[in-house]
């Protein structure tokens, strides 16, 4: 559990509201709930049981990019380089190694994946990224979890299709081209606008996104209640072939 001082909710809400006018959304989705699936739908479940010190389906090259103190990994296994369907799996690490805790059907960029994401390419970035900040239109599902900013500024534009209106009710920022420790909708992009940004985990609307990863409301609530700053969570994401390479 993080101390209260980490979560200056009122200040973060004011900051998020001020940033709302500059909100840069990179994707969208909204929520049919799924229960975590059983082992029959786990990506490479045999590898998980064979060597618990290794994350299944993730190459040594990518595993080396996971910080030594990370004890929570959200793995996103894309079905193909040019496909928008995926599976999100939550792993936690203890003295016995990595353990699968839950998984959910998901979507990624509507055009698939890329190791070199740029603005408006409609592909999700492949890589390992930290998870430090969360927020959304709805109240914090807590207790516990990442620092959370509740603000109506997260609401998807009502010019979007109605099926997308609740995409950002619950959001976890993926630390791709953003400033850590700020609300997910902070528009700052340290590597420049053309590099893309506003890559989030958020609610699913049943099809591909503009670059984010989307899953059910049930899944998002589970992650928001489970991921903890002192566990140094990261997301490892990409199509299955890229993750193994």
PyMOL commands that set and color helices and strands:
alter all, ss='L'
color gray80, all
select helices_A, chain A and resi 4-6+9-22+39-41+45-50+60-63+152-154+162-164+193-195+217-226+229-231+240-244
alter helices_A, ss='H'
color red, helices_A
select strands_A, chain A and resi 72-78+85-94+97-107+113-114+124-125+127-130+133-136+147-150+171-173+200-203+213-215+234-239
alter strands_A, ss='S'
color yellow, strands_A
deselect
rebuild
show_as cartoon
